[in-house]
Amino acid sequence: MTDVLVTGVGGPAGVAIVRSLAATDARVHAADMDVYASALYLVPANQRHLVRPGLAPDFVDHLLALCERLGIDVLFPTVDVELVPIARRLAEFTAAGVTVASPSLATLENTLDKYRLAQACAGLGDVVPRTELLGAAYDWDYPVIVKPRSGSGSRGVHLVEDEAALRALGTDEQTIVQENLPGEEYSVDVIADLAGTVLAAVPRSRLRVDSGVAVAGRTVKDAGLEETATRVAQAIGLTTVANVQLRRRADGRPALLEVNPRFPGAMPLTIASGVDMPRLCLDMVLGRALPDRLEFRELANVRYLEDVFLDPSDVLTALTSAAALAERDDAHAAAPAQP
């Protein structure tokens, strides 16, 4: 049996992957730093695991040890801050027999940095809006968009109305200025095989967004959106899954906003529309045959809060595990170095 570990199962992407893979012949393990992460309780008790925070210096050490202890075959990381640290030590996971279902380190570094993303896709012409570092230029058609080079959920993004306001922001190499795209925004879920061939690009309109996550949307058959997202995926060397965010120019042509190089939170809509990306990704990394091209149907969805009811002892067991994990960490930190 194939053992799969999904991280970040308190987030919508982690929940979607757990639910998708639970319907396969794989044994699905769920991991999160939070004992109350909902998808921990969608798997049997012995397949629930607490891990260190993704920003912790020893996160990868703990995760690698967990994978080795459980005999994990495939790892699905779903949290932005986990992706690069895991990819930087990919050779160690590979040596332990673990395949990581995530884009390459080069793809991650070129997409998590929005300035580098614009440079990587520069050959696509007007698919890429004009992008400069803050303070590098002021000859814009105003208003313009100012945003951090890294980050998600629209944090730190704001509209600047004129040159005086832009100059007042000073200079900052960690902030970019972009041409404003006034049209409708779309998220396109893209899956590419391990050779970089795009198998499907599924556009979604974001009808309602809450805290950066689409809570109502619909899949849209639009050749222009699909082609643009495919070209972006090819430019960044995508393998496995990413979410390409596009917005229309004033004349209706789609242009690139950003790329999230992971499974998106709205993945259930793409799955229901006919393209089960978590399952396809599992087949891909296991070397199983994949279709040459995947089709989807237009479908709309709304989301609602769903409860998972537990016996209190289930949570107490997890809390005890959390305490044990903390005690082990403290003991490890206090132990003298071995010669």
NORKA-V540150 format. One record per backbone hydrogen bond with DSSP energy under -1.0 kcal/mol. NH is the residue of the N-H (numbers start at 1). CO is the residue of the C=O. Records with the same first field share a line. If there is no record, write none. Layout:
NH: CO / CO
This chain:
4: 27
5: 74
6: 29
7: 76
9: 31
11: 8
15: 11
16: 12
17: 13
18: 14
19: 15
20: 16
21: 17
22: 18
23: 20
24: 21
27: 2
29: 4
30: 47
31: 6
32: 49
37: 34
39: 9
40: 37
41: 38
42: 39
47: 44
48: 45
49: 30
51: 32
56: 53
59: 56
62: 58
63: 59
64: 60
65: 61
66: 62
67: 63
68: 64
69: 65
70: 66
71: 67
72: 67
73: 3
74: 3
75: 99
76: 5
82: 79
83: 79
86: 82
87: 83
88: 84
89: 86
90: 87
92: 89
93: 89
94: 90
95: 91
96: 92
97: 94
98: 93
99: 73
101: 75
102: 100
108: 104
109: 105
110: 106
111: 107
112: 108
114: 149
117: 113
118: 114
119: 115
120: 116
121: 117
122: 119
124: 121
125: 122
127: 124
128: 125
132: 177
134: 175
136: 133
140: 138
144: 160
145: 178
146: 158
147: 176
149: 174
155: 152
157: 154
158: 146
160: 144
166: 162
167: 163
168: 164
169: 166
170: 167
172: 134
175: 172
176: 147
177: 132
178: 145
179: 130
183: 248
186: 246
187: 204
188: 244
189: 202
190: 242
191: 200
192: 240
193: 197
196: 193
199: 191
200: 191
202: 189
204: 187
205: 218
207: 205 / 216
208: 216
210: 213
213: 210
215: 208
216: 208
217: 301
218: 205
219: 299
220: 203
226: 222
227: 223
228: 224
229: 225
230: 226
231: 227
232: 228
233: 229
234: 230
235: 231
236: 232
238: 233
240: 192
242: 190
243: 260
244: 188
245: 258
246: 186
247: 255
248: 184
249: 253
252: 249
255: 247
256: 127
257: 245
258: 245
260: 243
262: 260
267: 264
269: 266
271: 267
272: 268
273: 269
274: 271
275: 270
277: 275
280: 276
281: 277
282: 278
283: 279
284: 280
285: 281
286: 282
287: 284
288: 283
294: 199
297: 273
301: 217
303: 215
314: 311
316: 312
317: 313
318: 314
319: 315
320: 316
321: 317
322: 318
323: 319
324: 320
325: 321
326: 322
327: 323
328: 324
329: 325
330: 326
331: 327
332: 328
333: 329
334: 330
335: 331
